[in-house]
Amino acid sequence: MKNTLETRLGLFVALAVLAAAIILEMLGGIDDFRRGKHVIALFSSVQDLKVGDRVKMAGVEIGRVQSIQLTNNKVMVVMKVRPVAEVKTDSLATIKFTGLLGQNFVSVDFGTPRGELLKDNQFVSSAEQADLSAIMQKLDNVASGVEKITESFTGFKIDTLVGPVRELITATKDPLTASVSNLQTMTFEISSQIAQGKGTLGKLLKDESLYNSALSTISNLQITAEEIRATVADARTIVDQVNSGQGTVGKLLKDDTLHRETTESMRNLKEILQKINQGQGTVGKLVNEEEFYKNAKLTLQKLDQATEGLEDQGPLSVLGLAVGKLF
């Protein structure tokens, strides 16, 4: 009996300790016995955040909310995070919720690589999350607006909008019907004429000579295009030969010897013309001295006088007369 009582007592104590540990874990009180550092954030509103709610970083729990207090028109939230949690000076704390009816928690981001680790009881920057009640209020306002728009399209207002359109359709029913009938008749006549080969479209579709002419024109265009391509190819060949110095034109453009000879010839011609202008040499004297001009003119006059009596004189007389006139 003694062993049985001790056994029951031990089981009771073990269950009590286990239940207390579970309750503390659920309430977050067990974190008071763990090592860690305190991080402080200021919010304008914490919504439904409570003491013991979780603190997460990238979805992983790193601590719990230890206290919530009002100070200087702000809400100061003190969080106890584990020593391994790398909360930095440029980290950002935000109050979020897991769903529309879920529990709130504090989300802390990683910060930047340049940020330094926070020390115990230091402040972390915070950001405000949209209030769920405000979101629901906006949704309610949107629903009210949609309801009002729906009401505006019902009853008399719909009749007011649709009535003129209905009257217009009724008034133009007969003309529209006649127009459609005429259009059908014209379409049938045009298609019949085309099928019979009448008109421009009909001849285009039915006249084989026009088809053959068009085909011949296209063939000629193809031949012309081939000739143009061949001419362009020949022109490219000629240009390539000229660029490579082949042929007369190529040598004229590329041969330095021919260029030098041409330059030398032009220089010589220039010197000859300069000498002629200066009266040097036989040609220069003929061009520039008036005495040669006068002698040549006098000789021609004597020759003209000598030939005037040739018709009445004999050969010997003519010869003697010419010698006498000239000398």
C-alpha positions as CSV (number, residue, x, y, z in Angstrom):
1,M,0.0,0.0,0.0
2,K,2.9,2.4,0.8
3,N,4.5,1.8,-2.6
4,T,1.2,2.3,-4.3
5,L,0.6,5.7,-2.6
6,E,4.1,6.9,-3.3
7,T,3.7,5.9,-6.9
8,R,0.4,7.8,-7.3
9,L,1.9,10.8,-5.6
10,G,4.9,10.8,-7.9
11,L,2.7,10.5,-11.0
12,F,0.5,13.4,-9.7
13,V,3.5,15.7,-9.1
14,A,4.9,14.8,-12.6
15,L,1.6,15.6,-14.3
16,A,1.3,18.8,-12.3
17,V,4.8,19.9,-13.4
18,L,4.0,19.0,-17.0
19,A,0.7,20.8,-17.0
20,A,2.4,23.9,-15.5
21,A,5.1,23.8,-18.2
22,I,2.5,23.5,-20.9
23,I,0.5,26.4,-19.5
24,L,3.7,28.6,-19.2
25,E,4.7,27.7,-22.7
26,M,1.2,28.7,-24.0
27,L,1.3,32.0,-22.0
28,G,4.9,32.7,-22.8
29,G,5.8,32.8,-19.1
30,I,8.5,30.1,-19.6
31,D,10.6,32.7,-21.5
32,D,11.1,34.5,-18.2
33,F,13.3,31.7,-17.2
34,R,15.4,31.7,-20.4
35,R,18.4,33.8,-21.2
36,G,17.9,36.5,-23.8
37,K,17.9,40.3,-24.4
38,H,15.2,42.9,-24.3
39,V,14.2,44.8,-27.5
40,I,11.9,47.8,-27.3
41,A,9.6,49.2,-30.1
42,L,7.1,52.1,-30.1
43,F,3.8,51.8,-32.0
44,S,0.9,54.1,-32.5
45,S,-1.5,51.1,-32.1
46,V,-0.9,47.5,-31.2
47,Q,-4.3,46.4,-32.3
48,D,-5.1,43.2,-30.4
49,L,-1.5,42.3,-29.4
50,K,-1.2,40.8,-26.0
51,V,1.6,39.9,-23.5
52,G,3.0,36.5,-24.4
53,D,2.4,36.8,-28.1
54,R,5.1,35.6,-30.4
55,V,8.0,37.6,-31.9
56,K,9.1,36.2,-35.3
57,M,11.9,36.8,-37.8
58,A,11.2,35.4,-41.3
59,G,8.4,33.3,-39.9
60,V,10.7,31.7,-37.2
61,E,9.9,32.4,-33.5
62,I,12.7,34.2,-31.8
63,G,11.0,35.4,-28.6
64,R,7.8,36.7,-26.9
65,V,6.1,40.0,-26.0
66,Q,7.0,40.6,-22.3
67,S,5.1,43.9,-21.6
68,I,2.9,46.5,-23.2
69,Q,2.7,50.0,-21.8
70,L,1.5,53.5,-22.8
71,T,4.1,56.2,-22.9
72,N,4.1,59.7,-24.5
73,N,1.1,59.0,-26.7
74,K,2.8,55.8,-27.9
75,V,2.5,52.2,-27.1
76,M,5.9,50.7,-25.8
77,V,6.2,47.0,-26.5
78,V,9.1,45.3,-24.7
79,M,10.1,42.0,-26.4
80,K,12.4,39.3,-25.0
81,V,14.3,37.6,-27.8
82,R,16.7,34.8,-27.8
83,P,20.5,35.4,-27.8
84,V,20.9,33.8,-31.2
85,A,18.4,36.3,-32.8
86,E,20.3,38.8,-34.8
87,V,18.2,41.9,-34.4
88,K,20.1,44.9,-35.8
89,T,19.9,48.6,-35.4
90,D,18.3,49.0,-38.9
91,S,15.8,46.1,-38.4
92,L,12.1,47.0,-38.6
93,A,9.4,45.7,-36.3
94,T,5.8,45.4,-37.5
95,I,2.6,44.0,-35.9
96,K,1.0,41.4,-38.1
97,F,-1.7,38.8,-37.9
98,T,-1.8,35.3,-39.2
99,G,-5.3,35.6,-40.7
100,L,-8.6,37.4,-40.4
101,L,-9.3,35.7,-37.1
102,G,-5.7,34.7,-36.3
103,Q,-3.4,35.7,-33.5
104,N,-1.3,38.9,-33.7
105,F,2.5,38.7,-33.6
106,V,5.5,41.0,-33.9
107,S,7.5,40.5,-37.1
108,V,11.1,41.7,-37.2
109,D,13.1,41.7,-40.4
110,F,16.8,41.0,-40.9
111,G,18.0,44.5,-41.5
112,T,21.0,45.2,-43.8
113,P,24.5,43.8,-43.6
114,R,25.8,47.2,-42.5
115,G,23.6,47.2,-39.4
116,E,25.0,46.4,-35.9
117,L,23.5,44.0,-33.4
118,L,21.2,45.6,-30.8
119,K,22.2,45.4,-27.2
120,D,19.9,44.8,-24.2
121,N,17.1,47.3,-23.8
122,Q,17.8,49.1,-27.0
123,F,15.0,50.5,-29.3
124,V,14.3,49.0,-32.8
125,S,12.5,50.9,-35.5
126,S,8.8,50.2,-36.1
127,A,6.3,50.4,-38.9
128,E,2.5,50.5,-38.7
129,Q,0.4,47.8,-40.3
130,A,-3.0,48.6,-41.7
131,D,-5.7,48.1,-39.1
132,L,-8.0,45.2,-39.8
133,S,-11.1,47.2,-38.6
134,A,-10.1,50.0,-41.0
135,I,-9.8,47.6,-43.9
136,M,-13.2,46.1,-43.0
137,Q,-14.7,49.6,-42.9
138,K,-13.3,50.4,-46.3
139,L,-14.7,47.2,-47.7
140,D,-18.0,48.1,-46.2
141,N,-17.9,51.5,-47.9
142,V,-17.0,49.9,-51.2
143,A,-20.0,47.5,-50.8
144,S,-22.3,50.4,-50.1
145,G,-21.1,52.2,-53.2
146,V,-21.7,49.2,-55.3
147,E,-25.1,48.8,-53.9
148,K,-26.0,52.4,-54.7
149,I,-24.7,52.0,-58.3
150,T,-26.9,48.9,-58.6
151,E,-29.9,50.8,-57.3
152,S,-29.3,53.5,-59.8
153,F,-29.7,51.1,-62.7
154,T,-33.0,49.6,-61.5
155,G,-36.6,50.7,-61.9
156,F,-37.4,53.9,-63.6
157,K,-33.8,54.9,-64.3
158,I,-33.2,51.8,-66.5
159,D,-36.4,52.5,-68.4
160,T,-35.3,56.1,-68.9
161,L,-32.0,54.9,-70.4
162,V,-33.4,52.1,-72.5
163,G,-36.6,53.9,-73.6
164,P,-35.1,56.2,-76.3
165,V,-33.1,53.4,-77.7
166,R,-36.2,51.2,-78.0
167,E,-38.1,54.0,-79.7
168,L,-35.2,54.6,-82.1
169,I,-35.1,51.0,-83.1
170,T,-38.9,50.9,-83.6
171,A,-38.9,54.0,-85.7
172,T,-36.0,52.8,-88.0
173,K,-37.2,49.2,-88.2
174,D,-38.8,49.5,-91.7
175,P,-36.0,51.6,-93.3
176,L,-33.3,49.3,-91.9
177,T,-35.2,46.2,-93.2
178,A,-35.5,47.8,-96.7
179,S,-31.8,48.7,-96.7
180,V,-30.8,45.2,-95.7
181,S,-33.0,43.8,-98.5
182,N,-31.5,46.2,-101.1
183,L,-28.0,45.3,-99.9
184,Q,-28.7,41.6,-100.3
185,T,-30.1,42.2,-103.8
186,M,-27.1,44.2,-104.8
187,T,-24.7,41.6,-103.3
188,F,-26.5,38.8,-105.3
189,E,-26.3,40.8,-108.6
190,I,-22.6,41.7,-108.1
191,S,-21.7,38.1,-107.3
192,S,-23.7,36.9,-110.4
193,Q,-21.9,39.4,-112.7
194,I,-18.5,38.3,-111.2
195,A,-19.5,34.6,-111.8
196,Q,-20.4,35.4,-115.4
197,G,-17.1,37.2,-116.0
198,K,-18.6,40.7,-116.3
199,G,-17.1,43.8,-115.0
200,T,-13.5,44.4,-113.9
201,L,-13.5,41.8,-111.1
202,G,-15.2,39.3,-113.4
203,K,-12.7,39.7,-116.1
204,L,-9.9,39.4,-113.6
205,L,-11.3,36.1,-112.4
206,K,-12.5,34.6,-115.7
207,D,-10.4,36.1,-118.6
208,E,-7.5,33.7,-119.3
209,S,-5.8,36.2,-121.6
210,L,-5.6,38.7,-118.8
211,Y,-4.1,35.9,-116.6
212,N,-1.6,35.0,-119.3
213,S,-0.7,38.6,-119.8
214,A,-0.1,39.1,-116.1
215,L,1.9,35.9,-116.0
216,S,4.0,37.1,-118.9
217,T,4.5,40.5,-117.3
218,I,5.7,38.8,-114.1
219,S,8.0,36.5,-116.1
220,N,9.5,39.6,-117.9
221,L,9.9,41.3,-114.5
222,Q,11.7,38.3,-113.2
223,I,14.0,38.2,-116.3
224,T,14.6,42.0,-115.9
225,A,15.4,41.5,-112.3
226,E,17.9,38.7,-113.2
227,E,19.5,41.0,-115.8
228,I,19.7,43.8,-113.3
229,R,21.4,41.5,-110.8
230,A,23.8,40.3,-113.5
231,T,24.6,43.9,-114.4
232,V,25.2,44.8,-110.8
233,A,27.4,41.8,-110.4
234,D,29.4,42.9,-113.5
235,A,29.7,46.4,-112.2
236,R,30.9,45.1,-108.9
237,T,33.5,43.0,-110.7
238,I,34.7,46.1,-112.7
239,V,34.9,48.1,-109.6
240,D,36.9,45.4,-107.9
241,Q,39.3,45.2,-110.9
242,V,39.7,49.0,-110.8
243,N,40.4,49.0,-107.1
244,S,42.9,46.2,-107.6
245,G,44.7,48.3,-110.4
246,Q,43.7,46.1,-113.3
247,G,42.9,47.5,-116.8
248,T,43.4,51.0,-118.2
249,V,41.2,52.8,-115.6
250,G,42.7,50.7,-112.8
251,K,46.2,51.6,-113.9
252,L,45.3,55.3,-114.3
253,L,44.0,55.3,-110.7
254,K,46.6,53.0,-109.1
255,D,49.8,53.2,-111.2
256,D,52.2,55.8,-109.6
257,T,54.5,55.7,-112.6
258,L,51.8,56.7,-115.0
259,H,50.9,59.5,-112.6
260,R,54.5,60.8,-112.5
261,E,54.8,60.6,-116.3
262,T,51.5,62.5,-116.8
263,T,52.7,65.1,-114.3
264,E,56.0,65.4,-116.1
265,S,54.3,65.8,-119.5
266,M,52.1,68.5,-118.2
267,R,55.1,70.3,-116.7
268,N,56.9,70.2,-120.1
269,L,53.8,71.4,-121.9
270,K,53.6,74.3,-119.5
271,E,57.2,75.2,-120.1
272,I,56.7,75.1,-123.9
273,L,53.6,77.4,-123.6
274,Q,55.6,79.8,-121.4
275,K,58.4,79.9,-124.0
276,I,55.9,80.6,-126.8
277,N,54.3,83.4,-124.8
278,Q,57.8,84.9,-124.2
279,G,58.6,84.8,-128.0
280,Q,61.3,82.1,-127.8
281,G,61.8,79.7,-130.7
282,T,60.3,79.7,-134.1
283,V,56.7,79.2,-133.0
284,G,57.2,81.9,-130.4
285,K,58.6,84.4,-132.9
286,L,55.8,83.6,-135.4
287,V,53.2,84.2,-132.6
288,N,54.7,87.2,-131.0
289,E,56.8,89.2,-133.7
290,E,54.9,91.4,-136.1
291,E,57.7,91.4,-138.7
292,F,57.1,87.8,-139.5
293,Y,53.4,88.6,-139.9
294,K,54.1,91.6,-142.2
295,N,56.6,89.5,-144.4
296,A,54.1,86.7,-144.6
297,K,51.3,89.1,-145.6
298,L,53.6,90.8,-148.2
299,T,54.5,87.5,-149.7
300,L,50.9,86.5,-150.0
301,Q,50.1,89.8,-151.7
302,K,52.9,89.3,-154.3
303,L,51.8,85.7,-154.9
304,D,48.3,87.0,-155.5
305,Q,49.5,89.6,-158.0
306,A,51.6,86.9,-159.8
307,T,48.7,84.6,-160.2
308,E,46.5,87.3,-161.7
309,G,48.2,87.1,-165.2
310,L,48.7,83.3,-165.3
311,E,45.7,82.8,-167.5
312,D,47.1,84.9,-170.4
313,Q,50.7,83.8,-170.3
314,G,52.5,80.6,-171.3
315,P,54.3,78.4,-168.9
316,L,57.7,80.0,-169.4
317,S,56.3,83.5,-169.3
318,V,54.4,82.6,-166.2
319,L,57.5,81.2,-164.5
320,G,59.6,84.2,-165.4
321,L,56.8,86.6,-164.3
322,A,56.4,84.7,-161.0
323,V,60.2,84.9,-160.4
324,G,60.2,88.5,-161.2
325,K,57.4,89.4,-159.0
326,L,58.7,87.4,-156.1
327,F,62.4,88.5,-156.3
